[in-house]
Amino acid sequence: MSEPPLRADARRNRARILAAAAEVFDEHGTSASTEEVARRAGVAVGTVFRHFPTKNDLLAAIMKDLQSRLTAEAEALAAKDEATALFTFFADIVEHAASTRTVIHLLAAAGTNVDVDRQLAALGETLDALLTRARKARTVHSEVRLDEVIALLTAACQGTLAAGWTPDLRRRTVARLLDGLRA
């Protein structure tokens, strides 16, 4: 049985909570307080809990929103150029991770939150579709496996946290990683 649709004010509150939570988790990691999320969203903490009964529910919702946006981006890239979509998407995710640490914190939460794991699996499906298209276009080595792409992507995203990882170093590192995948 599905839930009834949210009223307009409830939808706005939910959107504000998700935006505030992304900011708070970006700054403080997944250990950030729900009270801080409520304060930034301009709602009572009870409103946060009404929408997201646990912090894990809130993390999962952020990941679901992010995964949805990334899937739409991947589909748009693939529609434009199947041969290069995987490479562009990979680089875009690393850039996103560098500008907002939420991706990295959510990757770190994987394994501790079933809903986050589910969203990461859906992101894996998106990457798999891009990898399949790149193989078909013969722009990636035929023996490259999805788990390797995910491991490289995760490592590159984690690398953005390292001291001294300048935008130039990030671009050069991603270029080297992607060169290793190219046919």
Secondary structure, DSSP 8 states (H G I E B T S, - for coil): -------HHHHHHHHHHHHHHHHHHHHHGGG--HHHHHHHHTS-HHHHHHH-SSHHHHHHHHHHHHHHHHHHHHHHHHHH-TTTHHHHHHHHHHHHHHH-THHHHHHHHTTT-HHHHHHHHHHHHHHHHHHHHHHHTT-B-TT--HHHHHHHHHHHHHHTTSTT--HHHHHHHHHHHHHHHB-
